[in-house]
Amino acid sequence: MNIRKLKSLLWLAACLALLLAGWTFWDIYQGKTQELRYQSRPSTYFSEVLNRDIEADRSFNAGPTSYAVADYEQIWKARIDGSVEPVAKKPGTGQDGSNKPKEVQLEKLDEIVAVGMVLWHEDPIYRLIALEYVKDDSSFGLESSGKRRRLHLTEGELLKAPYDEAPYFGKVLRIGHQDVAFQWGAEEVTLTPGLDSSGDGLPIDQITFAAAVDLNSEFDEWPADSIQRIDGSWVFGENDLREFADGGDQLQSQVRARSITPSGGGRTSIELTDVEEGSMPARFGFKTGDRIISVNGHPMSSVAEGINWGKNHPEEPQYIVLWERLGVEETTVIHNKNKDK
């Protein structure tokens, strides 16, 4: 572009800007001095604005300002997906609301569900169980696999449909330390997770041991050698007690043993592979091939562990030995020396 033309265009633009500024200044001057466009409005104007719609506001109705309590409860009790948990029906109540009990032979609850874990807390609201549906029935909407077959339930929650309705009325009633009570039909059924290595163990609050026997009246002096009582239990003699006090070295030299764990899984035990005649195990009636499972409920997996446990528990009133011979479990009770003897 020619430099002269560029200069001409710049001068023209400057002149136009100057004219626009002059016209704006003149318009403001006219509005202020002659048209009075910039004068303050009187207070009466604002009073009119405030009062002109007051009647319309008084007659305006925005609808209810609150909702029924039942509507709020539906929101509070709704599940995470927005659905409302069905109301538990009383066992024996028919679908039509009648009180006619239904004579139905129900499946066993443990064939429908399995308790995998129990999380107990002093406050019932925090108690939780892991539940898995083990029955494969697509008509119930239970998938053959996947996480949707596993649920976490608290006390008072219902089982999945159709087990929440007649004739099952499935519901979690109580969660204990190691057991769960369910409503199942008109009865209460208790299930436990797999306890013990066998999976069939009892909850810890149901395990009992024989009461300790006071032998003060039976012996004037504590016997030197271990002896068997009329009821089949044994009395720990002074000589055998000294072997434990010496650290168990003599006992380890008398017994050859190995740890045994079933190939299919299960509890580990000590198998006595060679019991010498006259040794301490032989004096208590044990033979080669016997398996020591536990002492006072404490699992035994090696001779060294058993000796260390005995050294750490020298003042137990009695030792309850669970052992196995040829696949049959037996129990031997060995009474310890009383403290005042």
Phi and psi restraints in degrees (value plus and minus 20) as a CYANA .aco file:
   2 ASN   PHI     -89.3   -49.3
   2 ASN   PSI     119.1   159.1
   3 ILE   PHI     -84.5   -44.5
   3 ILE   PSI     -51.1   -11.1
   4 ARG   PHI     -88.9   -48.9
   4 ARG   PSI     -61.7   -21.7
   5 LYS   PHI     -82.0   -42.0
   5 LYS   PSI     -59.6   -19.6
   6 LEU   PHI     -82.6   -42.6
   6 LEU   PSI     -63.2   -23.2
   7 LYS   PHI     -82.0   -42.0
   7 LYS   PSI     -61.4   -21.4
   8 SER   PHI     -82.1   -42.1
   8 SER   PSI     -61.7   -21.7
   9 LEU   PHI     -85.5   -45.5
   9 LEU   PSI     -60.0   -20.0
  10 LEU   PHI     -84.6   -44.6
  10 LEU   PSI     -62.8   -22.8
  11 TRP   PHI     -84.0   -44.0
  11 TRP   PSI     -59.6   -19.6
  12 LEU   PHI     -83.7   -43.7
  12 LEU   PSI     -62.3   -22.3
  13 ALA   PHI     -84.2   -44.2
  13 ALA   PSI     -60.9   -20.9
  14 ALA   PHI     -83.1   -43.1
  14 ALA   PSI     -61.1   -21.1
  15 CYS   PHI     -84.5   -44.5
  15 CYS   PSI     -61.3   -21.3
  16 LEU   PHI     -83.9   -43.9
  16 LEU   PSI     -61.3   -21.3
  17 ALA   PHI     -82.9   -42.9
  17 ALA   PSI     -59.3   -19.3
  18 LEU   PHI     -85.9   -45.9
  18 LEU   PSI     -60.8   -20.8
  19 LEU   PHI     -83.8   -43.8
  19 LEU   PSI     -61.2   -21.2
  20 LEU   PHI     -84.1   -44.1
  20 LEU   PSI     -61.4   -21.4
  21 ALA   PHI     -83.8   -43.8
  21 ALA   PSI     -60.7   -20.7
  22 GLY   PHI     -85.2   -45.2
  22 GLY   PSI     -59.3   -19.3
  23 TRP   PHI     -87.9   -47.9
  23 TRP   PSI     -59.5   -19.5
  24 THR   PHI     -81.8   -41.8
  24 THR   PSI     -63.8   -23.8
  25 PHE   PHI     -81.5   -41.5
  25 PHE   PSI     -61.9   -21.9
  26 TRP   PHI     -86.3   -46.3
  26 TRP   PSI     -58.7   -18.7
  27 ASP   PHI     -84.6   -44.6
  27 ASP   PSI     -61.6   -21.6
  28 ILE   PHI     -85.2   -45.2
  28 ILE   PSI     -60.8   -20.8
  29 TYR   PHI     -82.9   -42.9
  29 TYR   PSI     -65.1   -25.1
  30 GLN   PHI     -83.1   -43.1
  30 GLN   PSI     -63.9   -23.9
  31 GLY   PHI     -85.6   -45.6
  31 GLY   PSI     -48.9    -8.9
  32 LYS   PHI    -103.5   -63.5
  32 LYS   PSI     -59.8   -19.8
  33 THR   PHI    -113.5   -73.5
  33 THR   PSI     -52.9   -12.9
  34 GLN   PHI    -132.0   -92.0
  34 GLN   PSI     -67.3   -27.3
  35 GLU   PHI    -105.5   -65.5
  35 GLU   PSI     -36.1     3.9
  36 LEU   PHI      37.3    77.3
  36 LEU   PSI      20.2    60.2
  37 ARG   PHI     -93.7   -53.7
  37 ARG   PSI     -39.4     0.6
  38 TYR   PHI    -128.0   -88.0
  38 TYR   PSI      -3.2    36.8
  39 GLN   PHI    -100.1   -60.1
  39 GLN   PSI     130.0   170.0
  40 SER   PHI     -87.3   -47.3
  40 SER   PSI     122.7   162.7
  41 ARG   PHI     -99.2   -59.2
  41 ARG   PSI     125.4   165.4
  42 PRO   PHI     -90.2   -50.2
  42 PRO   PSI     141.5   181.5
  43 SER   PHI     -85.5   -45.5
  43 SER   PSI     -45.5    -5.5
  44 THR   PHI     -84.4   -44.4
  44 THR   PSI     -49.9    -9.9
  45 TYR   PHI     -83.2   -43.2
  45 TYR   PSI     -65.4   -25.4
  46 PHE   PHI     -89.1   -49.1
  46 PHE   PSI     -52.1   -12.1
  47 SER   PHI     -84.2   -44.2
  47 SER   PSI     -59.5   -19.5
  48 GLU   PHI     -84.5   -44.5
  48 GLU   PSI     -61.1   -21.1
  49 VAL   PHI     -83.5   -43.5
  49 VAL   PSI     -59.7   -19.7
  50 LEU   PHI     -89.8   -49.8
  50 LEU   PSI     -51.8   -11.8
  51 ASN   PHI    -120.7   -80.7
  51 ASN   PSI     -30.2     9.8
  52 ARG   PHI     -90.3   -50.3
  52 ARG   PSI     -47.1    -7.1
  53 ASP   PHI    -131.0   -91.0
  53 ASP   PSI      -6.7    33.3
  54 ILE   PHI     -86.6   -46.6
  54 ILE   PSI     -56.5   -16.5
  55 GLU   PHI     -88.1   -48.1
  55 GLU   PSI     -58.7   -18.7
  56 ALA   PHI     -85.5   -45.5
  56 ALA   PSI     -57.2   -17.2
  57 ASP   PHI     -86.2   -46.2
  57 ASP   PSI     -56.4   -16.4
  58 ARG   PHI     -87.8   -47.8
  58 ARG   PSI     -52.1   -12.1
  59 SER   PHI    -109.8   -69.8
  59 SER   PSI     -22.2    17.8
  60 PHE   PHI     -94.4   -54.4
  60 PHE   PSI     114.7   154.7
  61 ASN   PHI    -144.4  -104.4
  61 ASN   PSI      92.2   132.2
  62 ALA   PHI    -108.8   -68.8
  62 ALA   PSI     -15.0    25.0
  63 GLY   PHI      74.6   114.6
  63 GLY   PSI    -191.9  -151.9
  64 PRO   PHI     -86.1   -46.1
  64 PRO   PSI     119.9   159.9
  65 THR   PHI    -113.0   -73.0
  65 THR   PSI     -26.6    13.4
  66 SER   PHI    -167.4  -127.4
  66 SER   PSI     144.4   184.4
  67 TYR   PHI    -136.4   -96.4
  67 TYR   PSI     144.5   184.5
  68 ALA   PHI     -84.9   -44.9
  68 ALA   PSI     130.0   170.0
  69 VAL   PHI     -80.5   -40.5
  69 VAL   PSI     -55.3   -15.3
  70 ALA   PHI     -81.7   -41.7
  70 ALA   PSI     -55.3   -15.3
  71 ASP   PHI     -86.7   -46.7
  71 ASP   PSI     -60.5   -20.5
  72 TYR   PHI     -84.7   -44.7
  72 TYR   PSI     -59.3   -19.3
  73 GLU   PHI     -83.4   -43.4
  73 GLU   PSI     -54.3   -14.3
  74 GLN   PHI     -82.4   -42.4
  74 GLN   PSI     -57.6   -17.6
  75 ILE   PHI     -89.9   -49.9
  75 ILE   PSI     -62.0   -22.0
  76 TRP   PHI     -84.0   -44.0
  76 TRP   PSI     -58.5   -18.5
  77 LYS   PHI    -113.3   -73.3
  77 LYS   PSI     -21.7    18.3
  78 ALA   PHI     -85.8   -45.8
  78 ALA   PSI     126.6   166.6
  79 ARG   PHI     -92.9   -52.9
  79 ARG   PSI     155.0   195.0
  80 ILE   PHI     -86.0   -46.0
  80 ILE   PSI     -45.3    -5.3
  81 ASP   PHI    -109.6   -69.6
  81 ASP   PSI     -15.4    24.6
  82 GLY   PHI      73.4   113.4
  82 GLY   PSI     -31.3     8.7
  83 SER   PHI     -96.9   -56.9
  83 SER   PSI     134.5   174.5
  84 VAL   PHI    -116.1   -76.1
  84 VAL   PSI     111.7   151.7
  85 GLU   PHI     -86.0   -46.0
  85 GLU   PSI     112.1   152.1
  86 PRO   PHI     -85.2   -45.2
  86 PRO   PSI     128.8   168.8
  87 VAL   PHI     -97.6   -57.6
  87 VAL   PSI     111.5   151.5
  88 ALA   PHI     -85.5   -45.5
  88 ALA   PSI     114.8   154.8
  89 LYS   PHI    -118.5   -78.5
  89 LYS   PSI     129.5   169.5
  90 LYS   PHI     -90.9   -50.9
  90 LYS   PSI     111.5   151.5
  91 PRO   PHI     -74.8   -34.8
  91 PRO   PSI     115.9   155.9
  92 GLY   PHI      76.4   116.4
  92 GLY   PSI     -28.8    11.2
  93 THR   PHI    -111.5   -71.5
  93 THR   PSI     107.9   147.9
  94 GLY   PHI     -96.1   -56.1
  94 GLY   PSI     149.9   189.9
  95 GLN   PHI     -84.1   -44.1
  95 GLN   PSI     -47.1    -7.1
  96 ASP   PHI    -105.1   -65.1
  96 ASP   PSI     -14.5    25.5
  97 GLY   PHI      69.7   109.7
  97 GLY   PSI     -22.0    18.0
  98 SER   PHI     -97.7   -57.7
  98 SER   PSI     143.4   183.4
  99 ASN   PHI    -119.8   -79.8
  99 ASN   PSI       1.4    41.4
 100 LYS   PHI     -96.9   -56.9
 100 LYS   PSI      97.4   137.4
 101 PRO   PHI     -86.2   -46.2
 101 PRO   PSI     124.0   164.0
 102 LYS   PHI    -118.6   -78.6
 102 LYS   PSI     105.9   145.9
 103 GLU   PHI    -105.8   -65.8
 103 GLU   PSI      69.9   109.9
 104 VAL   PHI    -147.5  -107.5
 104 VAL   PSI     112.9   152.9
 105 GLN   PHI    -105.1   -65.1
 105 GLN   PSI      88.2   128.2
 106 LEU   PHI    -103.9   -63.9
 106 LEU   PSI     131.8   171.8
 107 GLU   PHI     -87.1   -47.1
 107 GLU   PSI     140.8   180.8
 108 LYS   PHI     -89.4   -49.4
 108 LYS   PSI     120.5   160.5
 109 LEU   PHI     -82.9   -42.9
 109 LEU   PSI     -56.5   -16.5
 110 ASP   PHI     -91.3   -51.3
 110 ASP   PSI     -28.2    11.8
 111 GLU   PHI    -108.7   -68.7
 111 GLU   PSI     -31.1     8.9
 112 ILE   PHI    -121.2   -81.2
 112 ILE   PSI     -68.0   -28.0
 113 VAL   PHI    -150.3  -110.3
 113 VAL   PSI     141.9   181.9
 114 ALA   PHI    -157.4  -117.4
 114 ALA   PSI     114.7   154.7
 115 VAL   PHI    -107.3   -67.3
 115 VAL   PSI      99.2   139.2
 116 GLY   PHI    -114.6   -74.6
 116 GLY   PSI     -47.9    -7.9
 117 MET   PHI    -176.7  -136.7
 117 MET   PSI     126.1   166.1
 118 VAL   PHI    -144.6  -104.6
 118 VAL   PSI     102.6   142.6
 119 LEU   PHI    -131.1   -91.1
 119 LEU   PSI      88.3   128.3
 120 TRP   PHI    -122.8   -82.8
 120 TRP   PSI     125.4   165.4
 121 HIS   PHI    -163.9  -123.9
 121 HIS   PSI     132.1   172.1
 122 GLU   PHI     -79.3   -39.3
 122 GLU   PSI     -56.3   -16.3
 123 ASP   PHI    -107.4   -67.4
 123 ASP   PSI      97.7   137.7
 124 PRO   PHI     -76.1   -36.1
 124 PRO   PSI     -46.1    -6.1
 125 ILE   PHI     -86.4   -46.4
 125 ILE   PSI     -42.5    -2.5
 126 TYR   PHI    -117.9   -77.9
 126 TYR   PSI     -19.3    20.7
 127 ARG   PHI     -94.9   -54.9
 127 ARG   PSI     124.4   164.4
 128 LEU   PHI    -170.4  -130.4
 128 LEU   PSI     125.2   165.2
 129 ILE   PHI    -149.8  -109.8
 129 ILE   PSI     130.1   170.1
 130 ALA   PHI    -119.2   -79.2
 130 ALA   PSI     100.1   140.1
 131 LEU   PHI    -139.7   -99.7
 131 LEU   PSI     117.2   157.2
 132 GLU   PHI    -147.2  -107.2
 132 GLU   PSI     114.4   154.4
 133 TYR   PHI    -102.9   -62.9
 133 TYR   PSI      98.0   138.0
 134 VAL   PHI    -116.6   -76.6
 134 VAL   PSI     -36.0     4.0
 135 LYS   PHI    -101.4   -61.4
 135 LYS   PSI     111.2   151.2
 136 ASP   PHI    -119.9   -79.9
 136 ASP   PSI      82.0   122.0
 137 ASP   PHI    -162.5  -122.5
 137 ASP   PSI      81.9   121.9
 138 SER   PHI     -86.4   -46.4
 138 SER   PSI     -42.6    -2.6
 139 SER   PHI     -87.9   -47.9
 139 SER   PSI     -39.6     0.4
 140 PHE   PHI    -110.0   -70.0
 140 PHE   PSI     -20.0    20.0
 141 GLY   PHI      57.8    97.8
 141 GLY   PSI      -1.5    38.5
 142 LEU   PHI    -119.1   -79.1
 142 LEU   PSI      95.6   135.6
 143 GLU   PHI     -86.1   -46.1
 143 GLU   PSI     130.3   170.3
 144 SER   PHI     -89.7   -49.7
 144 SER   PSI     -39.6     0.4
 145 SER   PHI    -176.9  -136.9
 145 SER   PSI     149.7   189.7
 146 GLY   PHI      89.4   129.4
 146 GLY   PSI     148.3   188.3
 147 LYS   PHI     -87.6   -47.6
 147 LYS   PSI     -42.3    -2.3
 148 ARG   PHI     -90.1   -50.1
 148 ARG   PSI     -33.1     6.9
 149 ARG   PHI    -102.3   -62.3
 149 ARG   PSI     -30.6     9.4
 150 ARG   PHI    -132.2   -92.2
 150 ARG   PSI     110.5   150.5
 151 LEU   PHI    -148.2  -108.2
 151 LEU   PSI     138.5   178.5
 152 HIS   PHI    -137.8   -97.8
 152 HIS   PSI      98.1   138.1
 153 LEU   PHI    -139.6   -99.6
 153 LEU   PSI     133.0   173.0
 154 THR   PHI    -134.8   -94.8
 154 THR   PSI     155.5   195.5
 155 GLU   PHI     -82.3   -42.3
 155 GLU   PSI     113.5   153.5
 156 GLY   PHI      75.3   115.3
 156 GLY   PSI     -31.0     9.0
 157 GLU   PHI    -101.3   -61.3
 157 GLU   PSI     130.6   170.6
 158 LEU   PHI    -109.6   -69.6
 158 LEU   PSI     137.6   177.6
 159 LEU   PHI     -96.2   -56.2
 159 LEU   PSI     149.3   189.3
 160 LYS   PHI     -89.5   -49.5
 160 LYS   PSI     134.0   174.0
 161 ALA   PHI     -80.6   -40.6
 161 ALA   PSI     123.0   163.0
 162 PRO   PHI    -113.1   -73.1
 162 PRO   PSI      -9.3    30.7
 163 TYR   PHI     -97.3   -57.3
 163 TYR   PSI     -22.6    17.4
 164 ASP   PHI    -110.6   -70.6
 164 ASP   PSI     -27.0    13.0
 165 GLU   PHI    -139.8   -99.8
 165 GLU   PSI    -199.0  -159.0
 166 ALA   PHI     -79.5   -39.5
 166 ALA   PSI     122.7   162.7
 167 PRO   PHI    -114.7   -74.7
 167 PRO   PSI      -9.2    30.8
 168 TYR   PHI    -104.8   -64.8
 168 TYR   PSI     -71.4   -31.4
 169 PHE   PHI      34.5    74.5
 169 PHE   PSI      20.6    60.6
 170 GLY   PHI     -85.5   -45.5
 170 GLY   PSI     109.9   149.9
 171 LYS   PHI    -179.3  -139.3
 171 LYS   PSI     125.7   165.7
 172 VAL   PHI    -102.8   -62.8
 172 VAL   PSI      96.3   136.3
 173 LEU   PHI    -109.5   -69.5
 173 LEU   PSI     -74.5   -34.5
 174 ARG   PHI    -162.6  -122.6
 174 ARG   PSI     127.1   167.1
 175 ILE   PHI    -137.1   -97.1
 175 ILE   PSI      95.6   135.6
 176 GLY   PHI    -115.3   -75.3
 176 GLY   PSI    -192.9  -152.9
 177 HIS   PHI     -82.3   -42.3
 177 HIS   PSI     -62.5   -22.5
 178 GLN   PHI    -158.8  -118.8
 178 GLN   PSI      -0.1    39.9
 179 ASP   PHI    -168.3  -128.3
 179 ASP   PSI     140.9   180.9
 180 VAL   PHI    -153.8  -113.8
 180 VAL   PSI     109.1   149.1
 181 ALA   PHI    -117.5   -77.5
 181 ALA   PSI     107.1   147.1
 182 PHE   PHI    -134.9   -94.9
 182 PHE   PSI     130.2   170.2
 183 GLN   PHI    -104.7   -64.7
 183 GLN   PSI     103.9   143.9
 184 TRP   PHI    -158.0  -118.0
 184 TRP   PSI      81.5   121.5
 185 GLY   PHI      48.7    88.7
 185 GLY   PSI    -152.6  -112.6
 186 ALA   PHI    -114.4   -74.4
 186 ALA   PSI     -14.4    25.6
 187 GLU   PHI    -134.7   -94.7
 187 GLU   PSI     148.8   188.8
 188 GLU   PHI    -130.9   -90.9
 188 GLU   PSI     104.9   144.9
 189 VAL   PHI    -139.0   -99.0
 189 VAL   PSI     115.3   155.3
 190 THR   PHI    -129.0   -89.0
 190 THR   PSI     109.4   149.4
 191 LEU   PHI    -140.7  -100.7
 191 LEU   PSI     133.3   173.3
 192 THR   PHI    -148.8  -108.8
 192 THR   PSI     132.1   172.1
 193 PRO   PHI     -89.0   -49.0
 193 PRO   PSI     150.7   190.7
 194 GLY   PHI     -83.2   -43.2
 194 GLY   PSI      88.9   128.9
 195 LEU   PHI    -124.5   -84.5
 195 LEU   PSI     130.2   170.2
 196 ASP   PHI      46.9    86.9
 196 ASP   PSI     149.3   189.3
 197 SER   PHI     -87.3   -47.3
 197 SER   PSI     -43.3    -3.3
 198 SER   PHI    -102.7   -62.7
 198 SER   PSI     -38.3     1.7
 199 GLY   PHI      64.6   104.6
 199 GLY   PSI     -24.6    15.4
 200 ASP   PHI    -133.7   -93.7
 200 ASP   PSI      -2.0    38.0
 201 GLY   PHI     -91.0   -51.0
 201 GLY   PSI     139.6   179.6
 202 LEU   PHI    -104.4   -64.4
 202 LEU   PSI     132.6   172.6
 203 PRO   PHI     -77.6   -37.6
 203 PRO   PSI     130.7   170.7
 204 ILE   PHI     -81.9   -41.9
 204 ILE   PSI     -49.5    -9.5
 205 ASP   PHI     -98.2   -58.2
 205 ASP   PSI     -22.6    17.4
 206 GLN   PHI    -126.9   -86.9
 206 GLN   PSI     -25.0    15.0
 207 ILE   PHI    -102.1   -62.1
 207 ILE   PSI     107.5   147.5
 208 THR   PHI    -145.5  -105.5
 208 THR   PSI     129.8   169.8
 209 PHE   PHI    -139.3   -99.3
 209 PHE   PSI     135.2   175.2
 210 ALA   PHI     -83.9   -43.9
 210 ALA   PSI     124.6   164.6
 211 ALA   PHI     -86.3   -46.3
 211 ALA   PSI     125.5   165.5
 212 ALA   PHI     -84.0   -44.0
 212 ALA   PSI     122.6   162.6
 213 VAL   PHI    -118.8   -78.8
 213 VAL   PSI     110.5   150.5
 214 ASP   PHI    -106.7   -66.7
 214 ASP   PSI      92.6   132.6
 215 LEU   PHI    -118.7   -78.7
 215 LEU   PSI      -8.0    32.0
 216 ASN   PHI     -78.7   -38.7
 216 ASN   PSI     -61.3   -21.3
 217 SER   PHI     -99.4   -59.4
 217 SER   PSI     -33.3     6.7
 218 GLU   PHI    -108.1   -68.1
 218 GLU   PSI     -51.7   -11.7
 219 PHE   PHI    -147.1  -107.1
 219 PHE   PSI     112.3   152.3
 220 ASP   PHI     -94.0   -54.0
 220 ASP   PSI     -59.9   -19.9
 221 GLU   PHI    -150.0  -110.0
 221 GLU   PSI     124.9   164.9
 222 TRP   PHI     -86.4   -46.4
 222 TRP   PSI     112.8   152.8
 223 PRO   PHI     -84.3   -44.3
 223 PRO   PSI     125.7   165.7
 224 ALA   PHI     -92.8   -52.8
 224 ALA   PSI     -59.3   -19.3
 225 ASP   PHI    -125.5   -85.5
 225 ASP   PSI     129.6   169.6
 226 SER   PHI     -87.0   -47.0
 226 SER   PSI     113.2   153.2
 227 ILE   PHI    -149.7  -109.7
 227 ILE   PSI     137.2   177.2
 228 GLN   PHI    -119.5   -79.5
 228 GLN   PSI     114.2   154.2
 229 ARG   PHI    -106.7   -66.7
 229 ARG   PSI     152.8   192.8
 230 ILE   PHI     -82.7   -42.7
 230 ILE   PSI     -55.4   -15.4
 231 ASP   PHI     -98.8   -58.8
 231 ASP   PSI     -16.3    23.7
 232 GLY   PHI      74.9   114.9
 232 GLY   PSI     -33.0     7.0
 233 SER   PHI     -97.8   -57.8
 233 SER   PSI     149.6   189.6
 234 TRP   PHI    -138.9   -98.9
 234 TRP   PSI     138.1   178.1
 235 VAL   PHI    -134.4   -94.4
 235 VAL   PSI     105.6   145.6
 236 PHE   PHI     -92.1   -52.1
 236 PHE   PSI      89.9   129.9
 237 GLY   PHI     -94.7   -54.7
 237 GLY   PSI     143.2   183.2
 238 GLU   PHI     -79.6   -39.6
 238 GLU   PSI     -60.1   -20.1
 239 ASN   PHI     -84.8   -44.8
 239 ASN   PSI     -63.5   -23.5
 240 ASP   PHI     -88.2   -48.2
 240 ASP   PSI     -53.8   -13.8
 241 LEU   PHI     -84.3   -44.3
 241 LEU   PSI     -56.7   -16.7
 242 ARG   PHI     -87.3   -47.3
 242 ARG   PSI     -52.9   -12.9
 243 GLU   PHI     -81.6   -41.6
 243 GLU   PSI     -59.7   -19.7
 244 PHE   PHI     -87.6   -47.6
 244 PHE   PSI     -58.6   -18.6
 245 ALA   PHI     -85.2   -45.2
 245 ALA   PSI     -47.8    -7.8
 246 ASP   PHI     -99.3   -59.3
 246 ASP   PSI     -19.0    21.0
 247 GLY   PHI      82.3   122.3
 247 GLY   PSI     -22.6    17.4
 248 GLY   PHI      61.5   101.5
 248 GLY   PSI     -12.6    27.4
 249 ASP   PHI     -83.5   -43.5
 249 ASP   PSI     -60.0   -20.0
 250 GLN   PHI     -85.0   -45.0
 250 GLN   PSI     -59.7   -19.7
 251 LEU   PHI     -84.7   -44.7
 251 LEU   PSI     -61.7   -21.7
 252 GLN   PHI     -83.7   -43.7
 252 GLN   PSI     -52.7   -12.7
 253 SER   PHI     -95.2   -55.2
 253 SER   PSI     -40.0     0.0
 254 GLN   PHI    -107.6   -67.6
 254 GLN   PSI     -43.1    -3.1
 255 VAL   PHI    -143.4  -103.4
 255 VAL   PSI     113.5   153.5
 256 ARG   PHI    -128.0   -88.0
 256 ARG   PSI     111.9   151.9
 257 ALA   PHI    -168.2  -128.2
 257 ALA   PSI     145.8   185.8
 258 ARG   PHI    -166.3  -126.3
 258 ARG   PSI     135.3   175.3
 259 SER   PHI    -102.5   -62.5
 259 SER   PSI     115.8   155.8
 260 ILE   PHI    -143.8  -103.8
 260 ILE   PSI     106.4   146.4
 261 THR   PHI    -145.5  -105.5
 261 THR   PSI     103.8   143.8
 262 PRO   PHI     -74.8   -34.8
 262 PRO   PSI     123.3   163.3
 263 SER   PHI     -83.0   -43.0
 263 SER   PSI     -52.8   -12.8
 264 GLY   PHI    -106.6   -66.6
 264 GLY   PSI     -11.7    28.3
 265 GLY   PHI      75.0   115.0
 265 GLY   PSI     137.4   177.4
 266 GLY   PHI     120.3   160.3
 266 GLY   PSI    -190.4  -150.4
 267 ARG   PHI     -99.1   -59.1
 267 ARG   PSI     123.2   163.2
 268 THR   PHI    -104.6   -64.6
 268 THR   PSI     123.1   163.1
 269 SER   PHI    -158.7  -118.7
 269 SER   PSI     151.0   191.0
 270 ILE   PHI    -123.4   -83.4
 270 ILE   PSI      99.3   139.3
 271 GLU   PHI    -115.8   -75.8
 271 GLU   PSI     105.2   145.2
 272 LEU   PHI    -101.9   -61.9
 272 LEU   PSI      86.3   126.3
 273 THR   PHI    -107.2   -67.2
 273 THR   PSI     -40.1    -0.1
 274 ASP   PHI    -178.6  -138.6
 274 ASP   PSI      86.2   126.2
 275 VAL   PHI    -124.5   -84.5
 275 VAL   PSI      94.0   134.0
 276 GLU   PHI     -90.3   -50.3
 276 GLU   PSI     125.5   165.5
 277 GLU   PHI     -86.5   -46.5
 277 GLU   PSI     112.3   152.3
 278 GLY   PHI      67.3   107.3
 278 GLY   PSI     -24.8    15.2
 279 SER   PHI     -93.8   -53.8
 279 SER   PSI     146.3   186.3
 280 MET   PHI     -76.7   -36.7
 280 MET   PSI     -68.3   -28.3
 281 PRO   PHI     -78.5   -38.5
 281 PRO   PSI     -57.7   -17.7
 282 ALA   PHI     -86.5   -46.5
 282 ALA   PSI     -54.7   -14.7
 283 ARG   PHI     -87.8   -47.8
 283 ARG   PSI     -45.2    -5.2
 284 PHE   PHI    -113.2   -73.2
 284 PHE   PSI     -11.5    28.5
 285 GLY   PHI      74.4   114.4
 285 GLY   PSI     -12.6    27.4
 286 PHE   PHI    -105.5   -65.5
 286 PHE   PSI     128.8   168.8
 287 LYS   PHI    -148.2  -108.2
 287 LYS   PSI     147.2   187.2
 288 THR   PHI     -80.7   -40.7
 288 THR   PSI     113.9   153.9
 289 GLY   PHI      79.9   119.9
 289 GLY   PSI     -36.7     3.3
 290 ASP   PHI     -88.0   -48.0
 290 ASP   PSI     132.3   172.3
 291 ARG   PHI    -142.5  -102.5
 291 ARG   PSI     104.7   144.7
 292 ILE   PHI    -108.6   -68.6
 292 ILE   PSI     101.8   141.8
 293 ILE   PHI    -116.4   -76.4
 293 ILE   PSI     -70.2   -30.2
 294 SER   PHI    -178.2  -138.2
 294 SER   PSI     141.2   181.2
 295 VAL   PHI    -149.3  -109.3
 295 VAL   PSI     100.6   140.6
 296 ASN   PHI      32.5    72.5
 296 ASN   PSI      16.8    56.8
 297 GLY   PHI      63.9   103.9
 297 GLY   PSI     -25.3    14.7
 298 HIS   PHI    -109.5   -69.5
 298 HIS   PSI     100.1   140.1
 299 PRO   PHI     -82.0   -42.0
 299 PRO   PSI     123.5   163.5
 300 MET   PHI    -134.4   -94.4
 300 MET   PSI     106.1   146.1
 301 SER   PHI    -140.7  -100.7
 301 SER   PSI     -29.0    11.0
 302 SER   PHI    -180.0  -140.0
 302 SER   PSI     138.4   178.4
 303 VAL   PHI     -82.6   -42.6
 303 VAL   PSI     -61.9   -21.9
 304 ALA   PHI     -81.2   -41.2
 304 ALA   PSI     -60.2   -20.2
 305 GLU   PHI     -84.9   -44.9
 305 GLU   PSI     -61.1   -21.1
 306 GLY   PHI     -82.5   -42.5
 306 GLY   PSI     -62.5   -22.5
 307 ILE   PHI     -86.8   -46.8
 307 ILE   PSI     -62.3   -22.3
 308 ASN   PHI     -84.1   -44.1
 308 ASN   PSI     -58.4   -18.4
 309 TRP   PHI     -84.9   -44.9
 309 TRP   PSI     -61.5   -21.5
 310 GLY   PHI     -84.4   -44.4
 310 GLY   PSI     -58.5   -18.5
 311 LYS   PHI     -85.9   -45.9
 311 LYS   PSI     -52.8   -12.8
 312 ASN   PHI    -103.6   -63.6
 312 ASN   PSI     -29.6    10.4
 313 HIS   PHI    -152.3  -112.3
 313 HIS   PSI      40.8    80.8
 314 PRO   PHI     -97.0   -57.0
 314 PRO   PSI     -35.5     4.5
 315 GLU   PHI    -131.6   -91.6
 315 GLU   PSI       1.5    41.5
 316 GLU   PHI     -83.8   -43.8
 316 GLU   PSI     115.7   155.7
 317 PRO   PHI     -83.3   -43.3
 317 PRO   PSI     -47.2    -7.2
 318 GLN   PHI    -179.6  -139.6
 318 GLN   PSI     138.0   178.0
 319 TYR   PHI    -139.0   -99.0
 319 TYR   PSI      98.0   138.0
 320 ILE   PHI    -120.3   -80.3
 320 ILE   PSI      88.9   128.9
 321 VAL   PHI    -120.3   -80.3
 321 VAL   PSI      99.4   139.4
 322 LEU   PHI    -116.7   -76.7
 322 LEU   PSI     101.7   141.7
 323 TRP   PHI    -161.2  -121.2
 323 TRP   PSI     150.8   190.8
 324 GLU   PHI    -153.8  -113.8
 324 GLU   PSI     117.0   157.0
 325 ARG   PHI    -153.4  -113.4
 325 ARG   PSI      98.4   138.4
 326 LEU   PHI      35.1    75.1
 326 LEU   PSI      19.6    59.6
 327 GLY   PHI      64.2   104.2
 327 GLY   PSI     -22.1    17.9
 328 VAL   PHI    -127.2   -87.2
 328 VAL   PSI     106.0   146.0
 329 GLU   PHI    -100.1   -60.1
 329 GLU   PSI     118.5   158.5
 330 GLU   PHI    -149.9  -109.9
 330 GLU   PSI     142.0   182.0
 331 THR   PHI    -149.3  -109.3
 331 THR   PSI     110.5   150.5
 332 THR   PHI    -140.2  -100.2
 332 THR   PSI     109.6   149.6
 333 VAL   PHI    -125.9   -85.9
 333 VAL   PSI     105.5   145.5
 334 ILE   PHI    -138.6   -98.6
 334 ILE   PSI      96.7   136.7
 335 HIS   PHI    -103.5   -63.5
 335 HIS   PSI     113.6   153.6
 336 ASN   PHI    -109.0   -69.0
 336 ASN   PSI     146.2   186.2
 337 LYS   PHI     -89.2   -49.2
 337 LYS   PSI     114.9   154.9
 338 ASN   PHI     -88.8   -48.8
 338 ASN   PSI     129.2   169.2
 339 LYS   PHI     -82.9   -42.9
 339 LYS   PSI     -50.6   -10.6
 340 ASP   PHI    -111.8   -71.8
 340 ASP   PSI     -10.0    30.0
